[in-house]
């Protein structure tokens, strides 16, 4: 590929991704004022929670993390303690802090195993691992995901497996199962790549074991036929003709159209089998992935409603100076609303 074409691709990727580049860089690398935000000590539990909700709604996830952590540390047994812990997982996830998100999910599961929304913690923990390898380049270049470190994919599969096993009726179970199918195929293809790596280096026992692992443990994956082919070639090189014949019979019976079968005879592949379709599928699935907002309990909604009503009923002379200033600003903003804003209830503001 000419150098000028390569530079053009890189410039296009950078220009397209600049808008979301900040959100993809972990907060500890971004630094900035948001990561060192100081929360006013005069704020009540409900006020801090309200500010955190505003930050979440405005995609200010660094600010939301700071406020939710302050809420938990100042009011560990308050009315919003459990909800803030749940929303902290989401904020860490959206702020691209996978280790912190997983740690927060583990902590929530350990402290609240009977919580009605504990399935959300399991789901978000798995989703965080699922997206952990996601980066700017994977959105614009067809990287082969099967050749990357499978650690995060394996963690994600295990997390989703726990969710679907413990909470089969969960609202998140269908999506988790769909992701597990993809992850199973990804892990199986990765095992095949490793198997052919061993095969090229004449480590035939190791390559046969990789193929057998796929056949025995990852049934349903498109790579099962490749696992059988890998076993056949490895056994032939080891001189284990009986095992090679048994594997070949199974390959003919279950995968008659496999590329290694030519007229019913086994022909070793020339090099590795490529799985570019998996990389494309990965990009399609990841682009559609979006973490749902944490569910909010009715009790929290009632508390917020009561708080807002009580705040409006406080006499102005009893308000603190900063509260009085805030109320006056809100009143002035309401008075300055245009007739169009009032007519459309502020929808087009």
C-alpha positions as CSV (number, residue, x, y, z in Angstrom):
1,X,0.0,0.0,0.0
2,X,1.5,3.4,-0.9
3,X,2.6,5.5,2.0
4,X,0.3,8.4,1.0
5,X,-2.8,6.1,1.1
6,X,-1.8,4.8,4.6
7,X,-1.4,8.4,5.9
8,X,-4.8,9.2,4.4
9,X,-6.4,6.3,6.3
10,X,-4.7,7.3,9.6
11,X,-5.8,11.0,9.2
12,X,-9.4,9.9,8.5
13,X,-9.5,7.7,11.5
14,X,-8.1,10.4,13.8
15,X,-10.4,13.1,12.5
16,X,-13.5,10.8,12.8
17,X,-12.6,9.6,16.3
18,X,-11.5,12.9,17.9
19,X,-15.0,13.6,19.2
20,X,-15.0,10.4,21.2
21,X,-11.3,10.0,21.9
22,X,-11.6,11.7,25.3
23,X,-14.2,9.3,26.5
24,X,-12.0,6.3,25.4
25,X,-9.0,7.4,27.4
26,X,-9.0,6.3,31.1
27,X,-9.5,9.2,33.5
28,X,-6.2,8.6,35.3
29,X,-4.5,9.5,31.9
30,X,-6.8,12.4,31.1
31,X,-6.2,14.1,34.4
32,X,-7.9,17.5,34.5
33,X,-10.1,19.3,36.9
34,X,-12.9,16.7,36.7
35,X,-10.8,14.0,38.3
36,X,-10.0,16.3,41.3
37,X,-13.4,17.7,41.7
38,X,-14.2,18.9,45.3
39,X,-17.7,18.3,46.5
40,X,-19.2,21.0,48.7
41,X,-19.4,19.6,52.3
42,X,-22.6,21.5,52.9
43,X,-24.5,19.5,50.3
44,X,-27.0,17.0,51.7
45,X,-27.3,13.4,50.6
46,X,-30.2,14.1,48.2
47,X,-28.4,17.1,46.7
48,X,-25.2,15.1,46.0
49,X,-27.3,12.4,44.4
50,X,-29.2,14.9,42.3
51,X,-25.9,16.4,41.0
52,X,-24.6,12.9,40.2
53,X,-27.8,12.2,38.2
54,X,-27.2,15.5,36.3
55,X,-23.7,14.5,35.5
56,X,-24.8,11.0,34.3
57,X,-27.5,12.6,32.1
58,X,-24.9,15.0,30.6
59,X,-22.3,12.2,30.0
60,X,-20.0,13.8,32.5
61,X,-18.9,10.5,33.9
62,X,-15.8,11.7,35.7
63,X,-17.9,14.2,37.6
64,X,-20.5,11.5,38.3
65,X,-17.8,9.2,39.7
66,X,-16.6,11.9,42.1
67,X,-20.1,12.7,43.4
68,X,-21.1,9.0,43.8
69,X,-17.9,8.2,45.7
70,X,-18.5,11.3,47.9
71,X,-22.1,10.2,48.5
72,X,-21.0,6.7,49.5
73,X,-18.2,7.9,51.8
74,X,-20.3,10.6,53.6
75,X,-23.5,8.6,53.8
76,X,-22.5,4.9,53.8
77,X,-25.8,3.9,55.4
78,X,-28.0,6.5,53.7
79,X,-31.1,6.1,51.6
80,X,-29.1,6.3,48.4
81,X,-26.1,4.1,49.5
82,X,-27.0,1.0,47.5
83,X,-28.2,2.9,44.5
84,X,-25.1,5.0,44.4
85,X,-22.9,1.8,44.5
86,X,-24.9,0.4,41.5
87,X,-24.6,3.6,39.5
88,X,-20.9,3.9,40.3
89,X,-20.3,0.6,38.3
90,X,-22.1,2.3,35.4
91,X,-20.1,5.5,35.7
92,X,-16.8,3.7,35.9
93,X,-17.8,1.6,32.8
94,X,-18.7,4.7,30.8
95,X,-15.6,6.5,31.9
96,X,-13.5,3.6,30.4
97,X,-12.1,2.4,33.8
98,X,-12.6,-1.3,33.4
99,X,-10.6,-2.4,36.5
100,X,-12.5,0.0,38.7
101,X,-15.9,-1.0,37.2
102,X,-15.2,-4.7,37.8
103,X,-14.0,-4.0,41.3
104,X,-17.1,-2.0,42.0
105,X,-19.3,-4.7,40.6
106,X,-17.6,-7.4,42.7
107,X,-18.0,-5.2,45.8
108,X,-21.7,-4.7,45.1
109,X,-22.3,-8.4,44.6
110,X,-20.4,-9.3,47.8
111,X,-22.3,-6.7,49.9
112,X,-25.8,-7.1,48.4
113,X,-26.2,-10.7,47.1
114,X,-29.9,-10.5,47.6
115,X,-30.5,-7.1,46.1
116,X,-33.3,-7.1,43.5
117,X,-30.9,-5.5,40.9
118,X,-27.8,-7.6,41.6
119,X,-28.2,-9.1,38.1
120,X,-27.4,-5.7,36.7
121,X,-24.0,-5.8,38.5
122,X,-23.2,-9.2,36.9
123,X,-24.3,-8.0,33.5
124,X,-22.2,-4.8,33.6
125,X,-19.2,-6.7,34.9
126,X,-19.4,-9.0,31.9
127,X,-20.0,-6.1,29.5
128,X,-17.0,-4.2,30.9
129,X,-14.7,-7.2,30.1
130,X,-16.5,-7.6,26.7
131,X,-15.5,-4.0,25.7
132,X,-12.1,-4.0,27.5
133,X,-10.2,-4.7,24.3
134,X,-12.2,-2.2,22.3
135,X,-10.1,0.7,21.1
136,X,-10.1,3.4,18.5
137,X,-8.3,1.3,15.9
138,X,-10.8,-1.6,16.1
139,X,-13.5,0.7,14.9
140,X,-11.8,1.6,11.6
141,X,-9.5,-1.3,10.8
142,X,-10.4,-5.0,10.4
143,X,-8.2,-6.3,13.2
144,X,-8.5,-10.1,13.7
145,X,-9.9,-10.3,17.2
146,X,-9.1,-14.1,17.3
147,X,-5.3,-13.3,17.6
148,X,-5.6,-11.0,20.6
149,X,-5.2,-12.0,24.2
150,X,-8.3,-14.0,25.1
151,X,-8.2,-13.1,28.8
152,X,-10.8,-10.4,28.8
153,X,-13.1,-12.5,26.5
154,X,-12.8,-15.5,28.8
155,X,-13.6,-13.3,31.9
156,X,-16.6,-11.8,30.0
157,X,-17.9,-15.3,29.1
158,X,-17.6,-16.5,32.7
159,X,-19.4,-13.4,34.0
160,X,-22.3,-13.7,31.5
161,X,-22.4,-17.4,32.3
162,X,-22.9,-16.7,36.0
163,X,-25.7,-14.2,35.1
164,X,-27.6,-16.6,32.9
165,X,-27.2,-19.4,35.4
166,X,-28.2,-17.6,38.5
167,X,-30.8,-15.3,36.9
168,X,-32.2,-17.0,33.9
169,X,-35.3,-14.7,33.9
170,X,-33.3,-11.5,34.1
171,X,-34.0,-8.8,31.6
172,X,-30.3,-8.9,30.7
173,X,-30.1,-12.6,30.1
174,X,-31.1,-12.6,26.4
175,X,-28.4,-10.1,25.5
176,X,-25.8,-11.9,27.7
177,X,-26.6,-15.2,25.9
178,X,-26.1,-13.6,22.5
179,X,-22.8,-12.2,23.6
180,X,-21.8,-15.6,25.0
181,X,-22.3,-17.2,21.5
182,X,-20.0,-14.6,20.0
183,X,-17.4,-15.1,22.8
184,X,-17.5,-18.9,22.4
185,X,-16.8,-18.6,18.7
186,X,-14.1,-16.1,19.4
187,X,-12.4,-18.2,22.0
188,X,-12.7,-21.3,19.8
189,X,-11.1,-19.6,16.8
190,X,-8.3,-18.3,19.1
191,X,-7.6,-21.9,20.2
192,X,-7.3,-22.9,16.5
193,X,-4.8,-20.2,15.8
194,X,-2.7,-21.3,18.7
195,X,-3.0,-24.9,17.6
196,X,-1.7,-24.0,14.1
197,X,1.1,-22.1,15.7
198,X,2.2,-25.2,17.5
199,X,1.7,-27.3,14.4
200,X,4.1,-25.1,12.4
201,X,6.7,-25.6,15.1
202,X,6.2,-29.4,15.1
203,X,4.8,-29.4,18.6
204,X,2.2,-32.0,17.5
205,X,1.0,-33.1,21.0
206,X,0.2,-29.4,21.9
207,X,-1.6,-28.8,18.6
208,X,-3.6,-31.9,18.9
209,X,-4.6,-30.9,22.5
210,X,-5.8,-27.5,21.3
211,X,-8.0,-29.1,18.6
212,X,-9.4,-31.6,21.0
213,X,-10.2,-28.9,23.5
214,X,-12.3,-27.0,20.9
215,X,-14.1,-30.2,19.9
216,X,-14.9,-31.3,23.4
217,X,-15.6,-28.0,25.1
218,X,-16.8,-25.5,22.5
219,X,-19.5,-27.5,20.6
220,X,-21.6,-25.3,18.4
221,X,-18.8,-23.1,17.3
222,X,-17.9,-22.9,13.6
223,X,-14.3,-23.8,14.6
224,X,-15.2,-27.3,15.7
225,X,-14.5,-28.6,12.2
226,X,-11.2,-26.8,12.2
227,X,-10.4,-28.5,15.5
228,X,-11.0,-31.9,14.0
229,X,-8.8,-31.0,11.0
230,X,-6.1,-29.9,13.4
231,X,-6.3,-33.2,15.3
232,X,-6.1,-35.2,12.1
233,X,-3.0,-33.4,10.9
234,X,-1.3,-33.6,14.3
235,X,-2.1,-37.3,14.8
236,X,-0.8,-38.1,11.3
237,X,2.5,-36.4,12.1
238,X,2.7,-38.3,15.4
239,X,2.0,-41.6,13.6
240,X,-1.2,-42.2,15.4
241,X,-3.1,-43.5,12.4
242,X,-6.1,-44.9,14.3
243,X,-6.8,-41.6,16.1
244,X,-6.3,-39.7,12.8
245,X,-8.8,-42.1,11.0
246,X,-11.4,-41.7,13.8
247,X,-11.1,-37.9,13.6
248,X,-11.3,-37.9,9.8
249,X,-14.5,-40.0,9.9
250,X,-16.0,-37.5,12.3
251,X,-15.0,-34.6,10.1
252,X,-16.5,-36.2,7.0
253,X,-19.7,-37.0,8.8
254,X,-20.3,-33.6,10.4
255,X,-18.5,-31.2,8.1
256,X,-18.5,-32.7,4.6
257,X,-17.8,-29.3,3.1
258,X,-14.8,-28.5,5.2
259,X,-11.9,-26.9,3.1
260,X,-9.5,-29.7,4.1
261,X,-11.7,-32.3,2.5
262,X,-11.1,-32.7,-1.2
263,X,-13.1,-35.4,-2.8
264,X,-13.5,-37.1,0.5
265,X,-9.7,-37.1,1.1
266,X,-8.0,-35.1,3.8
267,X,-5.7,-32.3,2.5
268,X,-3.8,-30.3,5.1
269,X,-4.4,-26.5,4.8
270,X,-1.5,-24.3,3.7
271,X,-1.0,-22.1,6.7
272,X,-3.5,-20.9,9.2
273,X,-7.3,-20.7,8.7
274,X,-8.3,-17.1,8.7
275,X,-11.3,-15.8,10.6
276,X,-11.8,-12.3,9.1
277,X,-15.6,-12.8,9.3
278,X,-15.3,-13.0,13.1
279,X,-13.5,-9.6,13.2
280,X,-16.3,-8.1,11.1
281,X,-18.9,-9.6,13.4
282,X,-17.0,-8.2,16.4
283,X,-17.2,-4.7,15.0
284,X,-20.9,-5.0,14.2
285,X,-21.7,-6.3,17.7
286,X,-19.5,-3.8,19.6
287,X,-20.9,-0.8,17.6
288,X,-24.4,-1.8,18.7
289,X,-23.4,-2.4,22.3
290,X,-24.5,0.2,24.8
291,X,-24.7,-0.3,28.6
292,X,-28.2,0.3,30.0
293,X,-28.7,2.8,32.7
294,X,-28.9,1.3,36.2
295,X,-32.4,0.6,37.3
296,X,-33.8,3.0,39.9
297,X,-36.0,1.7,42.8
298,X,-39.4,3.2,43.4
299,X,-38.3,4.1,46.9
300,X,-35.5,6.4,45.5
301,X,-37.9,8.0,43.2
302,X,-40.3,8.8,46.0
303,X,-37.5,10.2,48.1
304,X,-36.4,12.5,45.3
305,X,-39.9,13.7,44.8
306,X,-40.3,14.4,48.5
307,X,-37.0,16.2,48.6
308,X,-37.8,18.4,45.7
309,X,-41.2,19.3,47.2
310,X,-39.7,20.1,50.6
311,X,-37.0,22.2,49.0
312,X,-39.6,24.3,47.2
313,X,-41.6,24.9,50.4
314,X,-38.6,26.2,52.5
315,X,-39.1,29.9,53.4
316,X,-36.5,32.1,51.7
317,X,-35.3,33.6,55.0
318,X,-34.3,30.1,56.2
319,X,-32.2,29.3,53.2
320,X,-28.5,29.5,53.2
321,X,-26.9,32.2,51.1
322,X,-25.8,29.8,48.4
323,X,-29.3,28.2,48.4
324,X,-31.0,31.5,48.1
325,X,-28.8,32.5,45.2
326,X,-29.5,29.3,43.4
327,X,-33.3,29.7,43.9
328,X,-33.2,33.3,42.6
329,X,-31.2,32.3,39.6
330,X,-33.9,29.6,38.8
331,X,-36.7,32.1,39.3
332,X,-34.9,34.6,37.0
333,X,-34.4,32.0,34.3
334,X,-38.0,31.0,34.5
335,X,-39.2,34.6,34.2
336,X,-37.0,35.2,31.1
337,X,-38.4,32.3,29.2
338,X,-39.7,33.2,25.8
339,X,-43.3,32.7,24.7
340,X,-42.1,29.9,22.3
341,X,-40.3,28.1,25.2
342,X,-43.5,28.3,27.3
343,X,-45.7,27.1,24.4
344,X,-43.4,24.1,23.7
345,X,-42.8,23.4,27.4
346,X,-39.1,24.0,26.8
347,X,-38.8,21.0,24.4
348,X,-36.8,23.0,21.8
349,X,-34.7,25.0,24.3
